[in-house]
């Protein structure tokens, strides 16, 4: 999977909750264009969290398409994820989108890509974007060595990534969903 410059999003599952956190930096080349972007969204009447790595236009398109799939499949996250991945890979316009999405309903957490990937992590932790690997490592360490709740781990993991990845900042947006 290709990392996308300008984005760090991490998902962390603990204690019946899944938290997503993302930084706010948007870059074009070596220029910071925005410091306060919101890369985490609530979908499906607030029951699903989605995080995005890629271009802004692609984000809006994919959030809209995923929300439509959730509606079509009555909020079934897995089915909506598989169907979006199929469309994303097969559709001539969608397959040009270079992006990654992480979605969660509090029970399942799934990574989606334009190459057709639909991946559920073994340990409930996913990191995407240019700082995703750093945030993933930090979140796993915090899960092993602290009792912090999921949302604090996710926020701290992105903050740690922001100290390493030049495309990640400390303007963090986070949210969480509970297991149904």
Secondary structure, 3 states (H helix, E strand, C coil): CCCCCCCEEEEEEECCEEEEEECCCEEECCEEEECCCCCEEEECCCCEEEEEEECHHHHHHHHHHHHHHHHHCCCCHHHHHHHHHHHHHHCCCHHHCCEEEEEECCCCEEEEECCCCEECCCCCEEEEECCHHHHHHHHHHHHHHCCCCHHHHHHHHHHHHHCCCCCCCCCCEEEEEECC
